[in-house]
Amino acid sequence: DAGITQSPRYKITETGRQVTLMCHQTWSHSYMFWYRQDLGHGLRLIYYSAAADITDKGEVPDGYVVSRSKTENFPLTLESATRSQTSVYFCASRAPDSSYNSPLHFGNGTRLTVT
Amino acid sequence: EDQVTQSPEALRLQEGESSSLNCSYTVSGLRGLFWYRQDPGKGPEFLFTLYSAGEEKEKERLKATLTKKESFLHITAPKPEDSATYLCAVQAEETSYDKVIFGPGTSLSVIP
């Protein structure tokens, strides 16, 4: 089925370990985003990408790395996980639109726990 | 500073009891305001986009309205399946990057 697939759905890791969250979309949307969702903060943008090989920081990028070698994939890596990175992570995509008003389409999230 | 707030934080309604959710925003320039629905364990699902003050959009029991400083999501005769968290987001005019600011959401429970 078309859409955004995130994997894994749940992940438990230890402090200091590297972990990669995967995101795959089948729409060929040029824009892709990573958000984290925490109680009391809502959704906050970590990184985004306007196209393959083009990425930029969002509101809370520290401790995260992204890459985008192919349009359909946008992995998010926590280089050395910390407890403060325990959260639910959502990947989203958006079709290109000259007015930048097209909505975001979200995956079902990865719940990450750092112990 | 650009900001989006939502009220109430949580709302409990009896089936059929109409009400409204509020989204207040302060941004330097508004390109669009979005409403999303989020079910537990799922990602947000797009409902509406509003572009200018006075605009209204409807979908089943939901109607979204927009003024210069806030948006309302009116729920008419809600059913238990309307229970979810409703998120408001604004697309700000931003020259450096594509920026969408989300509010914290309103958790709606509709009791049979």
Interface residues (C-beta under 8 A of the other chain):
Chain A: I4 Y31 Y35 G40 H41 G42 L43 R44 L45 Y48 A50 D56 G58 F90 A92 R94 S99 Y100 N101 P103 L104 H105 F106 G107 N108 G109
Chain B: V4 R31 G32 F34 Y36 G41 K42 G43 P44 E45 F46 T49 Y51 L87 A89 Q91 Y97 D98 K99 V100 F102 G103 P104 G105
